[in-house]
Amino acid sequence: MSIISLPLVNAQMEVTSLDQYAGQVLLIVNVASQCGLTPQYAGLEKLQQRFNDRGFTVIGFPCNQFMGQEPGTMKEIIDFCSTVYGVSFPIFEKIEVNGESRHPLFAQLANEPDVGGVAGDIEWNFEKFLISRTGAVVGRFRPKVAPESDEIINAIESQLAMQ
């Protein structure tokens, strides 16, 4: 099944999918509110603001698997994101990205290699996956790659240029 069609639960606890973003370029990110990389929310929001009107959306998936760095309820997570970082991009239900209970979306994403050709488990919070307008995974960026890095911006620009 395409990652675009996989059943997901949004922050309002409604079953949905990424079909609503069909034809857009997406950056899927596992996020956390109490991580050393949490300030990446600011860079993700800047990407959202910069490219949204060109058919781009950041999508966040909270995850508490890495040292319990996302312990909050969905309401607490959404309040934190909007209050502290002004996040306007969609945040979905808290999920697991590794292990036996890994969400099917991240089961598929984990099979995608990074620029070094390495696939497998999600390393940490803020691992990023670029999805083309056709729903194909076209980039995997490890957690320490900043959202506003040339590497990510160039990859987004390249995908947005394709129709």
N, C-alpha and C positions, 0 to 999 in steps of 0.2 A: 504494500500500500504506500502511496506517495506521502511524504511528510506533510504535505498541504492538506491531505484528507484525514489524517489521524485524529481520532476524537481527543479533545482537550477540554479542560475545565477552566473558565476564565475567573477573574478575581471576584465576580459576583456569584460564583459557584454554579454557573450555567454551562451545560455541555455544548461545546462548539468545536470549531476546527480552524485551521489557518486558511481555509477556502475563502474566507472573507477578505483575505489579502492577495488572492490570486492575481497574477499580473504585476505584482509589486516586487521590488527587491527587499529582502528581509535580512536583518541581523539578529539571530537568535542567541541569547546570552543567559547562562545560569548566573543568578545574582544573589547577593547576600548583604545584609544591612550592618553586620558587625565584623567586617573583614578589613584587613589592611588595604585591600583593593577597592573597597566601597566607594572611594572618591571617583572611581571610573563612572559612576552614575552621571556625574556632571558631563563627562566627555560623551557618553551615550546620548544624553539629552541634547548636547550640541549637534551631534550627527542627526538626530531626529529633526531638530529645527532647521538645519542646513539643507537636508535632502528630502524632507517629507513632501513638499509640493512637487517633487519630481517622481514620486511613486516609490518611496522608500519608507520602511518602518522598522524600528527597533522593537523587539519583543523580549520581555524579561520573564524568566522562570526562576522564582526563588527556590533555593535548595539549602537544606540544613545538614547536609552530609559531611561538610568539611569543618570539623572542630565545633559544631553547633553554632555556626556564625549567622544563622537565620532562624532564631528561635520563635519569632513573633507569630501572631495570628495574621490572617490575610489583612484584616483591618489595620493592624499595627504596621504591617509592611507597606501598604498603600499610603497610609498617613505619613510614615517616615519618608518614603520616596517623594511624595508631593511637597511636603513641608521643607525637608532639608535640601533636596536637589531639584525641585520643580519638575519632576518627571511627568511628562505628558504621554509617553509611549505606553502601550498596553503591558500590564503585568498579569500573568496567568497564575493559576493555582500552584502552591508550593509542591514540588515533586522531588523524586530521587533521580539522579543522573547516572549513578553507578550501581553495581550489585544486582542481586536477584530481583529487587523491586524497581529496577530502573524503568523509567517511563519509556514506552515504545518510541517516542520521538527521539529521545537521547540514545536509545539502543541503535537506531539508524544513524544518528549523527556521529556516534563514537566510531563507526566503521570508516569514517572519512579521514584521510590523512592530512596532516599539517604540511607546511612548506618543506619540511625535512623528510616527508614521506612516512611519518609515524602516525598510525591510527591507534585506537584503543580507548581506554577509560578517560573520562574527563579528569584533568589534572587537579583543578581547584576551581574556586568561584571565578566568575567572569571569563570563562572560556567562550569564544565567539565563533559563530558559524554564519557565513554569508550564503544566502539562498538567492538563486537567479529568479527572474520573472517566470520561468517555466517550472520552478519548484525544485531545481537541481541544486545540490550543495556544491558551491564553487570556491569555498575558502574556509579554512579552519585556522583560527588565531588563538594561540595559547593565552592564558590569563594575564601574563605580564605585558602583552602587546597592548599598548594604550589605544583606546577607541579612536583618538584623533591622530594616530600615527600615519605617516605617509603610506605605509603598507595597507592599512585598512581603507583610508580615503581613496587611494588609487584603485583598489579593488571595487569599491562601491561605485566610483565614477565610471569604471569600465563596464560594470553591469548596467548602470543607468543609461549608458550610451546605446545599449543593445535594445532593439525593439522586438 
